Amino acid sequence: MPGFWWVVAATLVLGLVAVYLVWTAGRVGRLHARAELAARALEAHLLRRAAAAAVLAERRYGVELYAAARIALDAEPDEREAAENDLTRQLRAVELDPTDPDCEAVIAASRRLALARQVHTDLVRDARAARGRPLVRLLRMGRRRPWPRYFDIDDPTLTVPADVPTG
């Protein structure tokens, strides 16, 4: 009879370890999926801002801003960060009037982009931290997915001049 309790205790411990491992693997998978969804949302916001900047440049501000917006729209994934940083610099060089609907669209798109970038950065950080844990690395729980990558761009938030009243 005393050996029976050892079997029950060992089975219970193995069951708890198995539940923990399944939970950890599920968490790593969920964090990766959320980071991928955030990357897609970030991409959509990048495209919206570049399109709004292209419309603004066509109507008001000329060739340099339009060229930066078109380059950002047409950029390949490995060129995307540099193109977006260039577009941000071009947008900051232009004095935007928040009462103009085209400028307002660019300002709003830039604010949404800043929020999407922050969410993406937070989720990538969490996914990399979960995947970097010793047990996860030892059991190779994230091996089916590539490491999530940060999207490193300047802060895309545009400032509005203080003397212009906002609606």
Backbone as numpy.savetxt, mean C-alpha at the origin, in Angstrom:
# Nx Ny Nz CAx CAy CAz Cx Cy Cz
-2.96 -47.82 34.64 -3.75 -46.62 34.64 -2.90 -45.34 34.64
-1.75 -45.28 35.34 -0.95 -44.06 35.33 -0.44 -43.71 33.93
-0.16 -44.69 33.07 0.31 -44.41 31.72 -0.76 -43.78 30.85
-1.99 -44.01 31.17 -3.10 -43.45 30.40 -3.10 -41.93 30.47
-2.83 -41.35 31.65 -2.83 -39.89 31.78 -1.70 -39.25 31.00
-0.59 -39.93 30.87 0.50 -39.41 30.06 0.10 -39.35 28.59
-0.62 -40.34 28.14 -1.09 -40.36 26.75 -2.09 -39.23 26.52
-3.00 -39.03 27.47 -3.99 -37.95 27.35 -3.28 -36.60 27.36
-2.32 -36.41 28.26 -1.59 -35.14 28.34 -0.79 -34.88 27.07
-0.11 -35.91 26.57 0.68 -35.76 25.35 -0.23 -35.45 24.16
-1.37 -36.11 24.07 -2.31 -35.85 23.00 -2.85 -34.43 23.08
-3.14 -33.98 24.29 -3.63 -32.63 24.48 -2.58 -31.59 24.07
-1.34 -31.81 24.46 -0.25 -30.89 24.11 -0.05 -30.88 22.59
-0.03 -32.05 21.97 0.12 -32.10 20.51 -1.05 -31.42 19.81
-2.25 -31.60 20.33 -3.42 -30.93 19.75 -3.31 -29.41 19.85
-2.86 -28.92 21.00 -2.70 -27.48 21.17 -1.62 -26.92 20.25
-0.52 -27.64 20.09 0.54 -27.22 19.18 0.03 -27.19 17.74
-0.72 -28.20 17.36 -1.29 -28.25 16.01 -2.25 -27.09 15.76
-3.09 -26.78 16.73 -4.02 -25.66 16.60 -3.25 -24.36 16.46
-2.20 -24.19 17.25 -1.39 -22.97 17.17 -0.72 -22.84 15.79
-0.19 -23.94 15.28 0.47 -23.90 13.98 -0.53 -23.59 12.85
-1.70 -24.18 12.92 -2.73 -23.89 11.91 -3.16 -22.43 11.99
-3.34 -21.94 13.21 -3.72 -20.54 13.40 -2.63 -19.61 12.85
-1.37 -19.92 13.15 -0.26 -19.08 12.68 -0.17 -19.10 11.16
-0.30 -20.26 10.56 -0.27 -20.35 9.09 -1.42 -19.57 8.47
-2.59 -19.66 9.08 -3.73 -18.89 8.58 -3.50 -17.39 8.71
-2.90 -16.98 9.81 -2.62 -15.55 10.01 -1.63 -15.04 8.98
-0.58 -15.81 8.72 0.40 -15.40 7.71 -0.29 -15.28 6.35
-1.12 -16.25 6.01 -1.84 -16.21 4.73 -2.79 -15.02 4.64
-3.51 -14.74 5.72 -4.44 -13.60 5.72 -3.69 -12.28 5.59
-2.57 -12.16 6.29 -1.80 -10.91 6.20 -1.24 -10.71 4.79
-0.79 -11.79 4.16 -0.32 -11.68 2.79 -1.44 -11.26 1.85
-2.61 -11.87 2.03 -3.75 -11.53 1.17 -4.16 -10.07 1.36
-4.17 -9.61 2.59 -4.53 -8.22 2.85 -3.49 -7.26 2.27
-2.21 -7.63 2.34 -1.17 -6.78 1.76 -1.31 -6.73 0.24
-1.67 -7.84 -0.38 -1.88 -7.84 -1.83 -3.09 -6.99 -2.21
-4.15 -7.07 -1.45 -5.32 -6.22 -1.71 -5.00 -4.74 -1.52
-4.20 -4.44 -0.51 -3.80 -3.05 -0.29 -2.92 -2.55 -1.42
-2.08 -3.43 -1.98 -1.25 -3.04 -3.11 -2.12 -2.73 -4.33
-3.17 -3.53 -4.53 -4.08 -3.25 -5.65 -4.83 -1.93 -5.44
-5.26 -1.68 -4.22 -5.94 -0.42 -3.93 -5.00 0.77 -4.11
-3.76 0.60 -3.69 -2.76 1.65 -3.87 -2.55 1.92 -5.36
-2.46 0.88 -6.14 -2.30 1.02 -7.60 -3.49 1.79 -8.19
-4.69 1.47 -7.75 -5.87 2.17 -8.26 -5.83 3.66 -7.90
-5.41 3.97 -6.70 -5.32 5.38 -6.29 -4.21 6.10 -7.03
-3.11 5.41 -7.32 -2.05 6.01 -8.12 -2.56 6.36 -9.52
-3.32 5.45 -10.11 -3.87 5.71 -11.44 -4.87 6.85 -11.42
-5.71 6.91 -10.39 -6.69 8.00 -10.29 -5.99 9.36 -10.17
-4.95 9.41 -9.35 -4.25 10.68 -9.20 -3.56 11.09 -10.49
-2.91 10.13 -11.16 -2.24 10.45 -12.42 -3.23 10.88 -13.48
-4.40 10.25 -13.54 -5.42 10.65 -14.51 -5.95 12.04 -14.20
-6.19 12.33 -12.94 -6.67 13.66 -12.55 -5.61 14.72 -12.86
-4.34 14.38 -12.65 -3.26 15.32 -12.95 -3.15 15.54 -14.46
-3.37 14.51 -15.25 -3.32 14.66 -16.71 -4.44 15.57 -17.19
-5.63 15.39 -16.64 -6.76 16.27 -17.01 -6.45 17.71 -16.60
-5.93 17.89 -15.40 -5.58 19.23 -14.94 -4.52 19.85 -15.84
-3.51 19.09 -16.22 -2.44 19.61 -17.06 -2.95 19.97 -18.45
-3.85 19.16 -18.98 -4.41 19.47 -20.31 -5.18 20.79 -20.28
-5.89 21.04 -19.22 -6.75 22.22 -19.15 -6.03 23.47 -18.67
-5.00 23.32 -17.83 -4.44 24.50 -17.20 -2.92 24.65 -17.29
-2.18 23.63 -16.95 -0.79 23.85 -16.57 0.27 23.41 -17.56
-0.04 22.76 -18.61 0.95 22.57 -19.64 1.69 21.25 -19.69
2.79 21.32 -20.40 3.49 20.14 -20.91 4.20 19.34 -19.83
4.90 19.99 -18.93 5.71 19.24 -17.95 4.84 18.40 -17.02
3.79 18.98 -16.51 2.88 18.23 -15.64 2.18 17.12 -16.42
1.78 17.42 -17.65 1.12 16.40 -18.47 2.08 15.24 -18.76
3.33 15.56 -19.07 4.31 14.51 -19.35 4.55 13.64 -18.11
4.64 14.27 -16.96 4.84 13.50 -15.72 3.63 12.61 -15.44
2.43 13.14 -15.68 1.22 12.34 -15.46 1.15 11.17 -16.43
1.48 11.40 -17.69 1.44 10.31 -18.69 2.50 9.25 -18.37
3.67 9.68 -17.95 4.72 8.72 -17.58 4.26 7.88 -16.40
3.61 8.53 -15.42 3.11 7.79 -14.26 2.01 6.81 -14.67
1.16 7.22 -15.61 0.10 6.31 -16.08 0.66 5.12 -16.83
1.72 5.33 -17.60 2.26 4.28 -18.47 3.45 3.53 -17.88
3.83 3.84 -16.64 5.04 3.27 -16.05 4.91 1.77 -15.81
6.00 1.07 -16.03 6.09 -0.35 -15.71 6.25 -0.48 -14.19
5.97 -1.65 -13.63 6.05 -1.79 -12.17 7.40 -1.43 -11.57
8.50 -1.73 -12.24 9.81 -1.41 -11.67 10.16 0.08 -11.81
9.44 0.82 -12.64 9.67 2.25 -12.81 8.64 3.10 -12.08
7.69 2.45 -11.45 6.53 3.14 -10.91 6.88 4.15 -9.80
7.74 3.76 -8.88 8.07 4.65 -7.76 8.70 5.95 -8.25
9.65 5.84 -9.17 10.31 7.05 -9.68 9.32 7.93 -10.44
8.44 7.33 -11.22 7.46 8.10 -11.97 6.49 8.82 -11.02
6.06 8.15 -9.97 5.15 8.77 -9.01 5.82 9.88 -8.23
7.09 9.70 -7.88 7.82 10.76 -7.19 7.97 11.98 -8.09
8.22 11.76 -9.38 8.33 12.87 -10.32 6.98 13.60 -10.45
5.89 12.84 -10.52 4.57 13.47 -10.59 4.29 14.28 -9.33
4.65 13.77 -8.18 4.45 14.51 -6.93 5.23 15.82 -6.96
6.49 15.78 -7.41 7.29 17.00 -7.50 6.66 18.01 -8.47
6.16 17.52 -9.59 5.52 18.42 -10.56 4.25 19.04 -9.97
3.47 18.25 -9.24 2.24 18.77 -8.64 2.55 19.80 -7.56
3.61 19.59 -6.82 3.98 20.56 -5.79 4.50 21.86 -6.39
5.05 21.79 -7.60 5.58 22.99 -8.24 4.46 23.89 -8.77
3.28 23.32 -8.94 2.14 24.07 -9.47 1.34 24.62 -8.30
0.87 25.85 -8.44 0.02 26.42 -7.40 -1.42 26.01 -7.68
-1.95 25.18 -6.82 -3.29 24.63 -7.02 -4.33 25.50 -6.32
-5.41 25.76 -7.03 -6.52 26.53 -6.50 -7.62 25.56 -6.08
-7.90 25.42 -4.78 -8.89 24.44 -4.34 -10.32 24.75 -4.76
-10.57 25.96 -5.26 -11.92 26.28 -5.74 -12.14 25.78 -7.17
-11.07 25.48 -7.87 -11.17 24.93 -9.23 -11.49 23.43 -9.12
-12.51 22.95 -9.81 -12.87 21.52 -9.70 -11.76 20.57 -10.12
-10.99 20.94 -11.13 -9.89 20.08 -11.57 -8.80 19.99 -10.51
-8.46 21.12 -9.91 -7.47 21.12 -8.83 -8.00 20.38 -7.61
-9.27 20.57 -7.32 -9.88 19.89 -6.19 -9.83 18.37 -6.38
-10.02 17.91 -7.60 -9.94 16.47 -7.88 -8.54 15.93 -7.63
-7.53 16.69 -8.02 -6.14 16.26 -7.81 -5.81 16.26 -6.32
-6.25 17.29 -5.60 -5.99 17.37 -4.16 -6.66 16.21 -3.44
-7.91 15.93 -3.78 -8.63 14.82 -3.14 -7.99 13.48 -3.48
-7.59 13.30 -4.72 -6.93 12.05 -5.11 -5.60 11.88 -4.38
-4.90 12.97 -4.17 -3.63 12.90 -3.44 -3.84 12.54 -1.98
-4.90 13.05 -1.39 -5.20 12.70 0.01 -5.56 11.23 0.14
-6.38 10.75 -0.79 -6.75 9.33 -0.76 -5.54 8.45 -1.01
-4.66 8.90 -1.88 -3.43 8.16 -2.16 -2.56 8.08 -0.91
-2.46 9.17 -0.17 -1.66 9.16 1.06 -2.22 8.15 2.06
-3.54 8.10 2.17 -4.17 7.15 3.07 -3.95 5.71 2.59
-4.12 5.46 1.31 -3.91 4.12 0.75 -2.45 3.68 0.94
-1.53 4.61 0.77 -0.11 4.29 0.96 0.18 3.92 2.41
-0.44 4.63 3.35 -0.23 4.33 4.76 -0.79 2.96 5.13
-1.98 2.66 4.63 -2.59 1.35 4.88 -1.72 0.25 4.29
-1.24 0.45 3.07 -0.38 -0.54 2.43 0.90 -0.75 3.22
1.52 0.34 3.65 2.76 0.24 4.41 2.54 -0.52 5.72
1.44 -0.23 6.41 1.15 -0.93 7.66 0.94 -2.43 7.44
0.20 -2.77 6.41 -0.07 -4.19 6.15 1.19 -4.93 5.70
2.02 -4.29 4.90 3.28 -4.93 4.49 4.18 -5.13 5.70
4.24 -4.14 6.57 5.04 -4.28 7.80 4.55 -5.45 8.64
3.24 -5.56 8.81 2.68 -6.65 9.61 2.94 -8.01 8.96
2.77 -8.10 7.65 2.99 -9.37 6.94 4.46 -9.78 7.02
5.36 -8.82 6.85 6.79 -9.15 6.93 7.18 -9.55 8.35
6.59 -8.90 9.35 6.89 -9.26 10.74 6.39 -10.67 11.06
5.19 -10.99 10.60 4.64 -12.34 10.85 5.47 -13.39 10.12
5.88 -13.08 8.92 6.66 -14.05 8.15 8.09 -14.17 8.66
8.57 -13.17 9.35 9.93 -13.20 9.86 10.09 -13.91 11.19
9.02 -14.34 11.79 9.12 -15.05 13.06 9.83 -16.37 12.87
10.61 -16.79 13.88 11.43 -18.00 13.73 10.62 -19.26 13.38
9.50 -19.47 14.03 8.72 -20.67 13.76 8.14 -20.66 12.35
7.72 -19.50 11.90 7.18 -19.38 10.54 8.28 -19.64 9.51
9.48 -19.10 9.76 10.60 -19.35 8.84 11.02 -20.81 8.88
11.06 -21.39 10.07 11.48 -22.79 10.21 10.55 -23.73 9.45
9.26 -23.50 9.58 8.28 -24.36 8.92 7.91 -23.87 7.51
8.53 -22.77 7.08 8.34 -22.22 5.74 6.86 -22.03 5.41
6.17 -21.35 6.30 4.72 -21.16 6.14 4.35 -20.18 5.04
5.23 -19.29 4.67 4.91 -18.31 3.63 5.60 -18.56 2.32
6.08 -19.75 2.10 6.92 -20.02 0.93 6.18 -19.91 -0.40
4.87 -20.00 -0.41 4.13 -19.97 -1.67 3.91 -18.56 -2.19
4.15 -17.58 -1.37 3.92 -16.19 -1.77 5.23 -15.42 -1.69
5.41 -14.46 -2.60 6.62 -13.62 -2.50 6.52 -12.69 -1.31
7.66 -12.25 -0.84 7.68 -11.30 0.27 6.96 -10.03 -0.17
6.08 -9.50 0.66 5.42 -8.24 0.30 6.45 -7.11 0.25
6.26 -6.21 -0.71 7.20 -5.11 -0.91 6.57 -3.78 -0.52
7.38 -2.94 0.06 6.94 -1.58 0.34 6.89 -0.80 -0.96
6.03 0.21 -1.01 6.00 1.13 -2.15 6.50 2.45 -1.62
7.74 2.78 -1.93 8.42 3.90 -1.32 8.33 5.13 -2.21
7.40 6.02 -1.87 7.27 7.29 -2.58 7.20 8.41 -1.57
7.43 9.64 -2.08 7.29 10.82 -1.23 5.85 10.94 -0.78
5.65 11.67 0.30 4.29 11.90 0.77 3.51 12.63 -0.31
2.44 12.02 -0.83 1.72 12.62 -1.95 0.72 13.70 -1.56
0.61 14.03 -0.28 -0.35 15.04 0.16 0.09 16.40 -0.35
-0.85 17.12 -0.97 -0.56 18.45 -1.50 -1.08 19.49 -0.53
-0.31 20.55 -0.36 -0.72 21.63 0.54 -1.49 22.68 -0.25
-2.45 23.27 0.41 -3.27 24.32 -0.19 -2.78 25.66 0.36
-2.63 26.68 -0.48 -2.21 27.97 0.04 -3.16 28.48 1.12
-2.59 29.14 2.14 -3.39 29.57 3.30 -4.35 30.69 2.96
-4.04 31.51 1.95 -4.90 32.66 1.64 -6.12 32.31 0.79
-6.20 31.06 0.33 -7.33 30.64 -0.50 -8.35 29.94 0.40
-9.58 30.44 0.43 -10.59 29.78 1.28 -11.00 28.44 0.68
-11.15 27.43 1.54 -11.59 26.12 1.08 -13.08 26.02 1.31
-13.75 25.29 0.40 -15.20 25.20 0.39 -15.76 24.49 1.52
